[in-house]
């Protein structure tokens, strides 16, 4: 081994960068093992970025999701139902990184000669540990690893005598209810998101490109301590404002156009979503009136939300409001989804609700967070009513996280 490499591996120990203390991670591991026992899972091998973070604090900037075939994404965390510990497997390239981005006590690094593909090493280590018996759960609904690598994991565990099942639901459902500290991080993410929207408001003017506005949003949130969001933030102007999921481009914003901006503030990987619409110059009266009707739903939401609100009750009230306002038929999408831990390429959580869920008995219990989107096709092809807020349900109260005005914001042309 070279001298420089040996020195780094022996002595380089950066200061810890994990968002929670050991007590919270121990509590999470206990809940995971209880759920595994309930689901009949003996060993759970976790591969999604969200799960690695939830269990150990693990974060990085490269998860090998679209890497060469010879560099498969095989690193992960093994949890056994009968053992109060977990094993983190990773590549030699991350040997120093795992020292400061996780609280893992048992880290096993792939051999140098097989540094990119750890499946054989993982199976051998787990067999030696006595963990390869019974049913193994894999996160089959995760994009990591890809189907080809997932199949290789299945074959390797089955060859070791295990039955492989889908274990995706274990952590997806456990993450639904957040701890008080997680909720505090979501609140901070909401404040960062508002800083991003304010930066967009201040940057939008005729002649400025969508990408320039995007850059100002990202810069402002980063200066406020925000991290990169799980989805690239859209800034959409003119005719593009009639879409929701396009990318900011080199198009120059013009007077007389609507500009839609969708952000997620991110703090310790917890995402808080908000979106607003801006109009460059004086908008037509019918555009403003229509937008105000869509925005009124947010006032209704604010008056209704409380801990343990039933989703069906919220949906029924919103649908009745939209029908009364005469805009129901112009809907693009109305509803929301869970928010919390997220990594690229997505921030949409496991739970989703829509206006067809009037009979849903799901409770928005303390410790949950969902967004709500009041998105309609506006008149004159002006653009979608881009109104999104995150609803935070705490122990004794519930609130809309964003403090930004919800009406169509008019800017000087």
C-alpha positions as CSV (number, residue, x, y, z in Angstrom):
1,X,0.0,0.0,0.0
2,X,1.3,3.4,-0.9
3,X,2.4,5.8,1.9
4,X,-0.1,8.5,1.1
5,X,-3.0,6.1,1.0
6,X,-2.0,4.4,4.2
7,X,-1.7,7.8,6.0
8,X,-5.2,8.8,4.8
9,X,-6.9,5.6,5.7
10,X,-5.2,5.5,9.2
11,X,-5.4,9.1,10.2
12,X,-8.1,11.0,8.2
13,X,-11.2,11.4,10.4
14,X,-13.3,14.5,9.5
15,X,-15.7,15.8,12.0
16,X,-19.1,14.1,12.1
17,X,-21.8,15.5,9.8
18,X,-24.9,13.6,10.9
19,X,-28.3,15.3,11.7
20,X,-29.3,13.1,14.6
21,X,-27.8,11.6,17.8
22,X,-27.5,7.9,18.5
23,X,-30.7,7.8,20.5
24,X,-32.8,8.6,17.5
25,X,-31.0,6.1,15.2
26,X,-31.4,3.4,17.8
27,X,-35.1,4.1,18.1
28,X,-35.4,3.9,14.3
29,X,-33.5,0.6,14.2
30,X,-35.9,-0.8,16.9
31,X,-39.0,0.2,14.9
32,X,-37.5,-1.3,11.7
33,X,-36.8,-4.7,13.4
34,X,-40.3,-4.7,14.9
35,X,-41.8,-4.1,11.5
36,X,-39.6,-6.8,10.0
37,X,-40.9,-9.3,12.6
38,X,-44.4,-8.3,11.8
39,X,-43.8,-8.8,8.0
40,X,-41.9,-12.0,8.4
41,X,-38.6,-10.6,7.2
42,X,-35.4,-12.0,8.7
43,X,-32.9,-9.9,6.8
44,X,-33.5,-6.6,5.2
45,X,-30.9,-5.3,2.7
46,X,-31.4,-1.6,2.1
47,X,-30.1,0.2,-1.0
48,X,-32.2,3.4,-1.5
49,X,-30.5,6.7,-0.6
50,X,-33.4,7.6,1.6
51,X,-33.2,4.3,3.6
52,X,-29.4,4.5,4.0
53,X,-29.8,8.0,5.4
54,X,-32.7,7.1,7.7
55,X,-30.8,4.2,9.3
56,X,-27.3,5.7,9.6
57,X,-27.2,9.3,8.4
58,X,-25.4,8.2,5.2
59,X,-25.2,10.9,2.4
60,X,-23.1,11.2,-0.6
61,X,-23.1,12.8,-4.1
62,X,-22.9,9.6,-6.2
63,X,-25.0,6.5,-5.9
64,X,-23.9,4.8,-9.1
65,X,-27.5,4.7,-10.4
66,X,-26.6,5.2,-14.0
67,X,-23.0,4.1,-13.9
68,X,-21.2,1.6,-16.2
69,X,-22.4,-2.0,-16.0
70,X,-19.0,-2.8,-14.5
71,X,-19.7,-0.4,-11.6
72,X,-23.0,-1.7,-10.2
73,X,-24.6,0.0,-7.2
74,X,-24.2,-2.7,-4.6
75,X,-23.4,-0.8,-1.4
76,X,-26.0,-0.8,1.3
77,X,-27.1,-1.6,4.8
78,X,-28.0,-5.1,6.2
79,X,-30.5,-5.2,9.1
80,X,-31.3,-8.5,10.9
81,X,-34.5,-9.0,12.8
82,X,-32.7,-10.6,15.8
83,X,-29.7,-8.3,16.1
84,X,-29.6,-4.8,17.6
85,X,-27.0,-3.6,15.0
86,X,-26.7,-3.1,11.3
87,X,-23.8,-3.7,8.9
88,X,-22.9,-1.0,6.3
89,X,-21.2,-2.2,3.2
90,X,-19.4,0.2,0.9
91,X,-16.7,0.6,-1.7
92,X,-13.0,1.4,-0.9
93,X,-13.6,4.8,-2.5
94,X,-15.9,5.8,0.4
95,X,-13.8,4.4,3.3
96,X,-13.0,7.8,4.6
97,X,-16.4,9.3,3.8
98,X,-18.4,6.8,5.9
99,X,-16.4,7.9,9.0
100,X,-18.1,11.3,9.1
101,X,-21.5,10.9,7.2
102,X,-22.7,7.9,9.3
103,X,-22.9,6.7,12.9
104,X,-22.3,3.1,11.6
105,X,-20.3,1.0,14.1
106,X,-19.9,-2.0,11.8
107,X,-18.6,-0.9,8.4
108,X,-17.3,-3.5,5.9
109,X,-15.4,-2.3,2.8
110,X,-15.3,-4.3,-0.4
111,X,-11.9,-5.9,-1.2
112,X,-9.7,-3.7,-3.5
113,X,-9.6,-6.4,-6.2
114,X,-13.5,-6.3,-6.4
115,X,-14.0,-2.7,-5.3
116,X,-16.9,-2.0,-7.6
117,X,-19.0,-5.1,-7.3
118,X,-19.6,-6.2,-3.7
119,X,-22.4,-8.8,-4.1
120,X,-20.2,-11.8,-3.5
121,X,-18.4,-10.1,-0.6
122,X,-21.8,-9.1,1.0
123,X,-23.2,-12.6,0.8
124,X,-20.0,-14.2,2.2
125,X,-19.9,-11.7,5.1
126,X,-23.6,-12.2,6.0
127,X,-23.2,-15.9,5.8
128,X,-20.3,-15.8,8.2
129,X,-22.4,-13.6,10.5
130,X,-25.1,-16.2,10.5
131,X,-27.6,-13.9,9.0
132,X,-28.5,-15.8,5.8
133,X,-31.5,-17.8,6.9
134,X,-35.1,-17.4,6.1
135,X,-36.6,-14.5,4.2
136,X,-34.6,-11.6,2.8
137,X,-36.3,-8.3,1.9
138,X,-35.0,-6.1,-0.9
139,X,-36.2,-2.6,-1.8
140,X,-37.7,-3.6,-5.1
141,X,-39.6,-0.3,-5.5
142,X,-36.3,1.7,-5.3
143,X,-34.5,2.9,-8.4
144,X,-31.3,1.8,-6.7
145,X,-30.2,-0.8,-7.6
146,X,-31.5,-1.1,-11.2
147,X,-33.5,-4.2,-12.2
148,X,-30.4,-6.0,-13.5
149,X,-28.4,-5.6,-10.3
150,X,-31.5,-6.3,-8.2
151,X,-31.9,-9.6,-10.0
152,X,-28.3,-10.5,-9.2
153,X,-28.9,-9.8,-5.6
154,X,-32.0,-12.1,-5.7
155,X,-30.0,-14.9,-7.3
156,X,-27.2,-14.6,-4.8
157,X,-29.5,-14.7,-1.8
158,X,-31.5,-17.5,-3.2
159,X,-28.3,-19.5,-4.0
160,X,-27.5,-19.0,-0.3
161,X,-30.8,-20.7,0.6
162,X,-32.9,-17.7,1.3
163,X,-36.3,-16.7,0.0
164,X,-36.3,-13.2,-1.4
165,X,-39.4,-10.9,-1.0
166,X,-40.2,-7.2,-1.5
167,X,-39.3,-5.3,1.7
168,X,-39.9,-1.8,0.3
169,X,-42.8,-1.1,2.6
170,X,-40.8,-1.4,5.8
171,X,-39.0,2.0,5.7
172,X,-41.4,3.7,3.3
173,X,-44.2,3.4,5.8
174,X,-42.1,3.9,8.9
175,X,-40.9,7.3,7.6
176,X,-44.5,8.5,7.4
177,X,-44.6,9.7,11.1
178,X,-41.6,12.0,11.9
179,X,-40.0,12.7,15.2
180,X,-40.1,16.2,16.7
181,X,-36.6,16.8,15.5
182,X,-37.6,15.8,11.9
183,X,-40.5,18.2,12.0
184,X,-38.2,21.0,13.2
185,X,-36.0,20.3,10.1
186,X,-39.1,20.5,7.9
187,X,-39.9,23.8,9.4
188,X,-36.4,25.1,8.6
189,X,-36.7,23.7,5.1
190,X,-39.9,25.7,4.7
191,X,-38.1,28.9,5.7
192,X,-35.4,28.2,3.2
193,X,-38.0,27.5,0.5
194,X,-39.5,30.9,1.1
195,X,-36.1,32.5,0.7
196,X,-35.9,30.8,-2.7
197,X,-39.3,32.1,-3.8
198,X,-38.4,35.6,-2.6
199,X,-35.2,35.4,-4.7
200,X,-37.2,34.4,-7.7
201,X,-39.6,37.3,-7.2
202,X,-36.6,39.7,-7.0
203,X,-34.9,38.3,-10.1
204,X,-37.8,38.1,-12.5
205,X,-38.0,40.9,-15.0
206,X,-38.1,41.3,-18.8
207,X,-35.0,40.0,-20.6
208,X,-33.8,37.7,-17.8
209,X,-33.7,34.1,-18.7
210,X,-35.4,31.3,-16.8
211,X,-32.0,29.8,-16.0
212,X,-30.8,33.1,-14.5
213,X,-33.8,33.1,-12.2
214,X,-33.2,29.4,-11.3
215,X,-29.6,30.3,-10.5
216,X,-30.7,33.1,-8.1
217,X,-33.1,30.7,-6.4
218,X,-30.5,28.1,-5.8
219,X,-27.9,30.6,-4.7
220,X,-30.2,32.2,-2.2
221,X,-31.2,28.9,-0.7
222,X,-27.7,27.7,-0.5
223,X,-26.6,30.9,1.3
224,X,-29.4,30.2,3.8
225,X,-28.0,26.7,4.5
226,X,-30.2,24.9,2.0
227,X,-29.1,21.7,0.2
228,X,-29.7,20.5,-3.3
229,X,-33.3,19.4,-3.8
230,X,-34.4,16.0,-5.0
231,X,-35.9,17.4,-8.2
232,X,-34.4,20.1,-10.4
233,X,-36.4,23.2,-9.7
234,X,-38.6,24.4,-12.6
235,X,-38.8,28.1,-13.6
236,X,-41.4,28.3,-16.4
237,X,-42.5,31.4,-18.3
238,X,-44.9,32.4,-21.0
239,X,-46.4,29.4,-22.8
240,X,-44.3,27.1,-20.8
241,X,-46.2,28.3,-17.7
242,X,-49.0,26.0,-18.9
243,X,-46.8,23.0,-17.9
244,X,-45.6,21.8,-14.5
245,X,-42.6,19.6,-15.0
246,X,-40.5,21.2,-17.7
247,X,-37.0,22.5,-17.0
248,X,-35.8,26.1,-16.8
249,X,-34.1,27.1,-20.1
250,X,-32.5,29.9,-22.0
251,X,-35.8,31.5,-22.8
252,X,-36.0,35.2,-22.0
253,X,-38.9,36.3,-19.8
254,X,-41.1,38.9,-21.5
255,X,-43.5,41.6,-20.2
256,X,-47.1,40.4,-20.1
257,X,-46.1,36.8,-19.1
258,X,-46.7,34.6,-16.1
259,X,-43.7,32.9,-14.5
260,X,-44.2,29.8,-12.4
261,X,-41.6,28.7,-9.8
262,X,-41.6,25.5,-7.8
263,X,-39.1,25.0,-5.0
264,X,-38.3,22.7,-2.2
265,X,-36.3,24.0,0.7
266,X,-34.0,21.3,2.0
267,X,-32.5,21.0,5.4
268,X,-30.7,17.9,6.5
269,X,-32.3,16.2,3.5
270,X,-35.9,17.1,4.7
271,X,-37.9,18.7,1.9
272,X,-40.6,21.3,2.2
273,X,-42.4,22.2,-1.0
274,X,-43.9,25.5,-2.2
275,X,-44.8,27.0,-5.5
276,X,-46.0,30.4,-6.6
277,X,-46.9,32.3,-9.8
278,X,-45.6,35.8,-10.8
279,X,-46.9,38.1,-13.5
280,X,-44.6,40.6,-15.3
281,X,-46.7,43.7,-15.8
282,X,-50.4,44.3,-15.2
283,X,-52.3,41.0,-15.7
284,X,-55.8,40.8,-17.3
285,X,-58.6,41.1,-14.7
286,X,-60.0,37.6,-15.6
287,X,-56.6,36.0,-15.0
288,X,-56.3,37.6,-11.5
289,X,-59.9,36.7,-10.6
290,X,-59.4,33.1,-11.7
291,X,-56.1,32.9,-9.8
292,X,-57.8,34.3,-6.7
293,X,-60.3,31.5,-6.7
294,X,-57.6,28.8,-6.9
295,X,-55.7,30.6,-4.1
296,X,-58.8,30.7,-1.9
297,X,-58.5,27.0,-1.4
298,X,-55.3,27.6,0.6
299,X,-57.2,29.7,3.0
300,X,-59.8,26.9,3.4
301,X,-57.0,24.4,4.0
302,X,-55.5,26.7,6.6
303,X,-58.8,26.8,8.4
304,X,-59.4,23.0,8.3
305,X,-56.0,21.5,9.1
306,X,-55.5,20.1,12.6
307,X,-53.7,17.0,14.0
308,X,-55.5,13.8,13.1
309,X,-57.5,15.4,10.3
310,X,-59.0,12.7,8.1
311,X,-57.9,13.0,4.4
312,X,-61.5,12.3,3.2
313,X,-62.8,15.3,5.2
314,X,-60.2,17.6,3.6
315,X,-60.8,16.3,0.1
316,X,-64.6,16.7,0.4
317,X,-64.3,20.3,1.6
318,X,-61.9,21.2,-1.2
319,X,-64.0,19.6,-3.9
320,X,-67.1,21.5,-2.7
321,X,-65.2,24.8,-2.7
322,X,-63.9,24.3,-6.2
323,X,-67.3,23.4,-7.5
324,X,-68.9,26.4,-5.8
325,X,-66.2,28.7,-7.4
326,X,-67.0,27.2,-10.8
327,X,-63.4,26.2,-11.6
328,X,-63.6,22.4,-10.9
329,X,-63.6,21.5,-14.6
330,X,-60.4,23.5,-15.2
331,X,-58.3,21.4,-12.9
332,X,-54.8,20.2,-13.9
333,X,-54.0,18.3,-10.7
334,X,-55.4,18.7,-7.2
335,X,-54.0,16.8,-4.3
336,X,-50.8,16.1,-2.5
337,X,-48.2,13.7,-1.3
338,X,-45.9,12.9,1.6
339,X,-42.8,15.0,2.1
340,X,-39.7,14.3,4.2
341,X,-36.4,12.7,3.4
342,X,-35.5,12.8,-0.3
343,X,-32.5,12.5,-2.7
344,X,-32.3,13.0,-6.4
345,X,-34.1,12.2,-8.6
346,X,-37.3,12.6,-6.7
347,X,-38.9,14.3,-3.6
348,X,-42.4,12.8,-4.0
349,X,-43.1,10.6,-0.9
350,X,-44.8,7.3,-0.5
351,X,-48.3,8.5,0.4
352,X,-50.5,10.4,-2.1
353,X,-54.0,11.7,-2.0
354,X,-56.3,13.1,-4.8
355,X,-59.8,14.6,-5.1
356,X,-61.2,11.1,-5.7
357,X,-60.2,10.1,-2.2
358,X,-63.3,11.4,-0.5
359,X,-63.8,8.2,1.5
360,X,-60.2,8.0,2.7
361,X,-59.8,7.3,6.4
362,X,-56.1,8.0,6.5
363,X,-55.3,10.4,9.3
364,X,-52.9,13.2,9.0
365,X,-51.5,12.4,12.5
366,X,-48.9,14.4,14.5
367,X,-45.5,14.0,12.8
368,X,-46.8,13.9,9.3
369,X,-46.2,16.3,6.4
370,X,-47.9,16.5,3.0
371,X,-48.1,19.1,0.4
372,X,-51.3,20.4,-1.3
373,X,-51.4,21.5,-4.9
374,X,-54.2,23.8,-6.2
375,X,-53.3,23.7,-9.9
376,X,-55.7,24.8,-12.7
377,X,-55.5,25.9,-16.3
378,X,-55.8,29.7,-16.2
379,X,-57.7,31.8,-18.9
380,X,-56.0,33.1,-22.0
381,X,-53.3,30.3,-21.8
382,X,-51.7,32.6,-19.1
383,X,-50.4,29.6,-17.2
384,X,-51.2,27.1,-14.5
385,X,-52.2,28.5,-11.1
386,X,-49.0,27.2,-9.5
387,X,-50.1,27.1,-5.9
388,X,-48.4,24.6,-3.7
389,X,-47.9,24.6,0.1
390,X,-46.7,22.0,2.6
391,X,-48.9,21.1,5.6
392,X,-47.1,20.3,8.8
393,X,-49.0,18.3,11.4
394,X,-47.5,18.7,14.9
395,X,-48.5,17.4,18.3
396,X,-51.0,20.2,19.1
397,X,-51.4,22.2,16.0
398,X,-51.1,22.1,12.2
399,X,-49.9,24.9,9.8
400,X,-49.0,25.8,6.3
401,X,-45.2,26.0,6.2
402,X,-44.8,28.8,3.6
403,X,-45.3,32.4,4.5
404,X,-45.2,33.7,1.0
405,X,-48.3,35.5,-0.4
406,X,-50.6,33.0,-2.2
407,X,-52.2,35.4,-4.8
408,X,-50.7,36.1,-8.2
409,X,-47.7,38.3,-7.5
410,X,-47.6,41.2,-9.9
411,X,-44.1,42.5,-10.8
412,X,-43.0,45.6,-12.7
413,X,-42.6,45.1,-16.4
